Amino acid sequence: MQKILLINEKDNLIVALKDLKKGESVCWDNSSYVLSTDVPAKHKFTTHDVNVGDILYLYGLPVAKATQPIAKGAIITTQNVKHYAAEVNLDNHSYHWTPPDVSKWQDKTFKGIIRDDGRVGTANYWLIIPLVFCQNRNVLKLQEALATPLGYKQTRYDEITKNLLGCHSSDSVIHQNKLFPNIDGIRALTVNSGCGGTANDAISLCKVLAAYADHPNVAGITVFALGCEKAQVSIFDEQLKLRNPNFNKPYLFYRQQEWQNEEEMMELAIKQTFEKLAGANEVTRQAVPLSKLKLGVKCGGSDGFSGISANPTMGIVSDIIVTLGGASGLAEFPELCGAEGDMVARCQKQSDKVRFLDLMNQYEKEAKLCNASIADNPSPGNIKDGLITDAIKSIGAAKKGGHAPISAVCDYSEPMAESGLSLVCTPGNDVEAVTGQVAAGANVVIFSTGLGTPTGNPIVPVLKIATNSITANKLSSMIDFDCGPVIEGASLQEVAEDLLDLVIKTASHDYLVKSDHLEQYDFIFWKREVSL
């Protein structure tokens, strides 16, 4: 296996694929380098002596500026470089893209859920929604009352406790015989707002909740309110109508302050929701073209291999789906800091170029009010694993979006384009970002991680993709797919085609993602305060 990687011939930084020691000699093509420091795997070292103020390149783009002299063959660190990105040119209209050959997938299908309006889901869930945080308990109690008896429970850690108490049960295996076999689950959201915040917070929350209610993966909704919250049901209904004027799914609503007895309210909610499940069960999966897929492409717990293995692999899958007429949504605007030039060049419409920069500038303005910058995005774990500046992280992160032109730029919870690649404004925060991608319409999320994360979503499958085989093997209970073979020399195209096959199986419900096995149903909406 090659010990180092020069990603682009313009680069003056080289990636260590293995742990390298000071004094060790390594070669790339006809050039050799003697390391002047230790360089752990995933970190970068210089190809020549660097002076203060010199610009460093990776992926063929500027990613850092030297703050100290750096010797040839020395590692770059947060002590000797700082974030740097090229200036953006709004007048750049020279982007050209050659779509991939998709003939082998042209006639492929997945088994999807076709709704009355023709939209296609990858699942069929009943969704329980609170309009305010003090209804989280009722939401979870309703879910528990329905999901466990109806056969939707995935984990039974209570059996461990029973065994410790000596109550050995012959029923330790979870029964999967579902009364409603065409319903994939009873899912619930919990919220941390709905009251006590600004009026805009209430509207923003209702906008996201409406997007989830309207999502094609949802068959119907049960909604709980207290009664005095800021996120009134009238606001939710208004946002639902704005989202879809023809919304016609079953919709049950309970306002707790109208009831003298909580138990009576919950008994009716259980009974009425149960009755509605029979209608939701009438939907069956049908063969639909891959053009009905809407991907969300996301990364979290990234490492120095993310931009080399998993993210480019996901980018190839994204390009294939887009070329077939499907959609893909690239989120995490703090992780596009440093990649703005490429994003602007790829926008097909001038208005989208301007809107993208406006959203980025507004994000940075709000961060500065808190004495921060979106360039502060790399976490300690990112830095430890070689993502030294935000530009290094961002340019690698942008690889998830492949090379397709950008069809639309969307703010948080706005619908992504029906086809093509969209930029979806979200934080880098894993759960806030995935929550936003699903609100934008993604029906499958593919999520790369170098360090490991269990992130999932209540209504959309989240496929976890490891950048390296060590993480894939160590965290096998939460990782669905291993891109480690790319680091060992496997073809990106071949690995991407294997990943696409798994996406199709996931969309067809022939494969259950690990986050669903773990019941990792994360939902946090972005209140628009600074979140990187």
N, C-alpha and C positions, 0 to 999 in steps of 0.2 A: 504493500500500500504506500502511496505517495505521502510524505511527511508534511508537505507544505502545498499551498495553492495560491497562485497568482490569478485572481478572478478576471482581470481585464488588463490588456497590454498597457493601458495608460496609468495603471496603479503604481504608486511608490510604497504601498503597504502590501505585505504578504501574510496570509492566514496560516497559522500553525494548526495542522490537523492532528498532531500528536504533541505530547509534552516534549519540549526541546530544552537542552541544557546549554549554558554559557560555554563558548568555545567549540560547540558542535558545528560541523560544516554540513550544509544542506544545499541541494541543487534544484533548479527549475530550468528546464530546457538547457541552454548552454551557459547559464549563469550560476555561480555558486556564492553562498553567503556564510560567513562565519559569525555565529551569534555572539554579540557582546554582552547579552544578559540572558537569563533564563526566560523562556517564552512558553507558558502553559498552553495546552491545546485550546483552540478557539480564539486566542489572542493574536495580535498583529505586530509585526516588526517591520522596520524600515529597510528599503532596498539600497539606501545611500545615506550619507551624512545629511542631516537636516538642520537648518539654521532657524533662529527665532523668527517667527512671522511666515515661514514657509507653509504652503498649503499641502495637505496630505490627501491622497486620492484612494478610493476603494470603489469597486463596481464601475470604474471609469469616471467617477464623479467626486467633487471635493467633499470631504467629510470632517475635516479638522484643520486647525491651524496650530503650529508649534508655539509653545510658550517658553520652551527651553531648548538649547541645542540637544539634538538626539543623534547618537552615533549610528552608523550603518549596522544593521543587525540587532538593534536594541528594541525592546518592547515599548509600545506606546501606552501611556497611563493617563489617568486624570490629572497627574502632576505635570506632565510635559506637553499635553495638548488640550485644546478647548474646542467646543462645537463651532463649526463653520459650514456655511452652505453658500452655493452660488446665487447670485442675484437672479431674480425672475424676470423674464421678458414676456410681457403680455402680447407682443406683436409676433411671437413665434408661431407660425402656421405651417411649419415644414414637417410635421409628424406624419410618417407613413408606416403602415402596418400591413404585413402579409398574413392573412388569416391561416390557421393550420388546416391541414387536410383532415376533414372530419367524415370522410366517406364511410369508414367502418362503423361509425355510430349513427349514421343518418337514419337508419331504420330501427334503431334500438328504442325500447320503451321502458318505462317503469310502471309499477302498479300504484296509481294515485287515486285520490278521492276527488271526484268532480262535483263541485257545488252547483246550485241552481243557476248561478250567474256565469257558469263556465270556468271559473277559477279553479285551480287544482291544488289540493293539499297533499302532504306526505303522511298525514296522520288524521285521526278522527277522535278528538278529545271533547269531553264536557268540561267547561272551565268555570271555576268559582272565583268571584272577584269581590274584594272589599273596596269601598270608596274612601276608607279612612283606616288608620292603623289600629284603632280600638275594635275593629271588626275582624282582625286577623284570627283571633281565637275561634270565632264562629265559622269562619271560612275553613280553618283546619279541622274543626270538629265535624263539619259536614263532609269534608273529603274523607276523613277517617271512617265516618259512619257508612259511607258508600263504597269506598275503594277496597277496604279489606274484605268485607263479606262478598263483594262481587268479583273477587279474584284478581285485583290489580296491584296488590302489595308485592313489591320486589324483595325487600329486605325484612327479616324477622329477627332482629337482635334480641328481642324479648325472650326468644327461646334460650339464649345463653344464660339469662338471669334465671329462667325456670329450671334449667339444668343445675345451676349453682344452688338453687333452693331444694334440689332433689325431686323436682316435679318433671320427670322425664316424660316428654310427650311423644306419642306415636305419630303426631301430626306436625312434625318439625319441618317437613317439606311443604313449601307453599303450593297450594292448589292453583292450577292455571286454567281450570274449567270455568270459563266465564259465561255468565248468563247472557251477556250481550257481546258476542264474539266479534262484532264489527266495530265496537267502540274500543279504542286503544288505551283509554285510561280516563280517570277522573282527576283532573289537575286543578291546583289552587294557586293563586297569587297571594303574596303578602306584601304590604307596603309600609313605608316608614314616614308617610306624610298623609295629606288629605285634610289636615287642620293644623292651625298654629303657624303656618307659613304665610307666604304672600298669596294674593288672589291669583297671580300668574302661576305659582306652584300648583294650585288646585286645577287650573285650566290645563297645565302641562301634564299633570298626572292623568286627568280624564282623557286627554288626547292619546296618551300611550295605552291606557286601559281600553279605549275604544278601538284602537288599532289591533289589540290582541283579541277583543271580542269579534271583530270583523275578519280576522285571519282565516284563511281557508282550512287550516288545521283544526278549527274549532267548530263543533256541531251546534252548540248552544251554551247559554250562560245562566248562572245563578249569581245575583248581585246582592251584597249586604251593605247597608248604610246604618249609621247610628241615628242621624236625623238633623243634628245641629252642626255638622262638619262644614268646612268651606267647600269641599269637593261634592257639591250637591248633585243629586241624581239628574237634575235639570241640565247641569253642565255636561255630565256624562252623556246624556241623551242627545244634547246638541252636538257634541263632538262625534258621536256615533253617526248622526245624520250627515254631518260634514264629510265624514270618512266614506260613508256609503248611504246615499239617500234611499236606496232600495233594500236596506238591511231587513231580513225577514227570518232570522234564526229564532228559535225558542228563547225566551228571555223572562226569567223569574226574578222578582225583586222583593226584598224584605227590609223594612225600616224598623230597627229595634225599638226606638222610643214610642212606637205605636202599639207595642205589646206590653201587657201587664206581666206576662210570664215568658221568660226566655225559652223554657223547655217547650212550651206550646209553639213558639215561632220555629224552633229547630225541628220539631216533629213535623210541622207542615212543610218546611223546606225540604226535609228528607223525602217525605211522601211525594211532593209535587216534582222534585227533581228526578226521583226514581221513575215516575210516570213518563216524564219527557225522554228518558233514556231509551225507551222502546222505539220512539220515532227516530232518534239519532242512530239507532242500531240498523235501520233500514238501508243505510248507505253501504255500498260495497265498492271494493277497489276495482279499477278498470285500467287497461293498458293505455298509457298516454305517452306522447313523444318527449324526448329529453328537453325539448324547447320549453316545457312547462316547469323545469327546475329553476328555482331562484336561490342562488347560493349566497350565503354570508361568508366572507373570508376574514378570519380573525387570527391573531396570535397573542399568546400570553405566557409569562414565565419564559421569555425568549432567552436564547443563548447565542454564542458566536457562530453556531452552525445554522441558525434559523434562516438567514438570508442565502445560504448555500444549498441546503437540502430541502427542508419541508416547504418553505415559502415559495421557491421557484416551482416545486412540484405542484403545489396548490395553484400557482399562476397558470400552469399548463392546463390544468383541469378547468379553471375559470375561462381561459381562452377558448377551449373546446365547447363548453356550454354556451358561451356568448355567440360563437360562430354558428352553432346549431339553432340560434334564435332564442336561447334562454337568457337569464339575467344573472348578474353577480354584483354584490355590494361590498366595496372596500371601505372600511370604517377607520376609527382611531385617528382623528386629526392631529393630536400631539405626536403621533408616530408617522406623520407625513411632514413634520418639521425638518427641513433639510432636503426633502424630495419634492418641494413645491414646483421647481422648474420642470421636472418630468411630468407632474400632474397637469400643470397649465398647458404644456405643449400637447398633451393628449386630449384635452377638452375639445370637442367638436364645435361647440358654440362659444362665441365670444362672451356671451352673457354668463356661461358657466365658468369661464376663466375668472371673470370678475367676481362672481359669487363665491367661488372657492377661496380666493384671496381675501374677500371681505369676511368670510366666516373664520378663516385662520387669523386675520388681524384682530377681529373681535375677541377671539379666544385668548390671544396673547395680551390684549388690553386688559381683560378681566384677570388674567394671571398676574400681571404687573401690579394691579391694585392690591394683591396679596403678597407683594414682594417676591414673586415667583416668575417663572417663564415656562412656556410649554417645552422649551429645550431642556428643562429639568426632568423630563420624562423617564430616562433610564433609571431603573431601581437598583439598589445595591446588588441584587442577584444578577441583573443584566450586566452591570459593570464587572462583577467578579468573573463572569463568563465571557468577557471580551467585547461587550457593547459599550465602548468608552465614551462616545458622544451620541447625542440624539440623532445626528445625521447618519452615523454608522447604523444605528438601530432602525432609523426611518427608511433609509434606502433599501435595506434588507427586508424590512416589513412590507414595503410597497410591492415587493416581488410577488406577494400573494395575489395581487390584481393582474398578474400577467402583463401582456403588452397591448391589449385591446384599447381602442379609442374610448374616451369617456363620454357616455351618452347623457348623463344627468348629474347634477350636484344637489344633494338633498340635506336639509337640516334635520335635526333629531326628530324621529318618528314620522317624517314625511315619507310617502310611498316612493320606493325606488322605481326606476324605469322598468317597463314591462319586458324590455329586452335590452341587451347591452350592459356595459359596465357603469355602475353608479358610484359616486363618492358619497358616503353617508356620514354626516357629521356626528361623531360620538367622542367621548373620552377614550383614553387607552384602557381605563379600568375594565377588567375582563367582563364583569357582569353588566355594568352599565352599557358597555359596547354591544354585547350580544343581545341585551334587552332592546336596544335601539335598532339593531339589524333585523330582529324579528318583527318589531313594529313597522319597519320599512317594507316588510313583505317576504323576507327570506324564508324558504321552506325547508332548507337544509343548511346547517352551519358547519364549515370545516375549519378547524381550530388547531394551529400548530403550537407546540410547546417544547422548549428545550429542557426546562427544569422540572416540568410536571405541574398540572393543575387539574382539579376535578370538575371545573365549570360545566354546567349544563343549562337547560332552559325548560320551562314547564310545558311548552307546546310545540317546540321544534327540536329535532334530534341534532345534537352537537357532537360531531366526529372529532375525536382528539388524536392529533397526528404528532408523533415524536420526531424531533430533528436528529436524534441519535439513538443507537440501539441500546446503550447503557440505560437511558431513561425509559425506553420502551419496555425493557425486560424488568427493570427494578419496579416500575409503577404499572405493571401489566393490568392491574385491576381498574385503571382509569384511562389507559392508552388503547386506542382502536387500531392504529396503523403506524408502522415504523418506516421512516425515511432514512434511517441509518445507513442502509445499503448505498445510498448516494455518496456518502462520505468515504465508503470503501471502494468506490469506483463504478457503481452501477449507473446505468443510463437514466437520466432524469425523465426522459420520455416514457421508458418502460415502467418506472415506478409510478409516474403520473397515471398511466393507463390502469395500473392495478388499483390506484386510489379511486379513479373514476368508477371502476367496477364496484367498489365498496360503497361509493356514494349512491349508485343505482340500487344496490341491495338495501341500503338504509332507507332510501326514499320509498321503496316498495314494502318496507317493514319486514323484509326477509332477514335483516340484521338489526339487532337491538343494541344501540350504542351503550358504551360502558357507563356514561353519566346517567342513563336511564336505569341501568342495573343498580346503580348506587342511589337512585332516587335523588339525584342532585338537580333539583328544579329551581334554579337561581333566577331571581327577578329583582332588579334595582333600577328604578328609572332615574335619569339624570335631571336633577333639579336646576341645572345650569349654574350652580356655584362652581368654583374652580375645582376640577377633577382631572388629573393627568393620567 
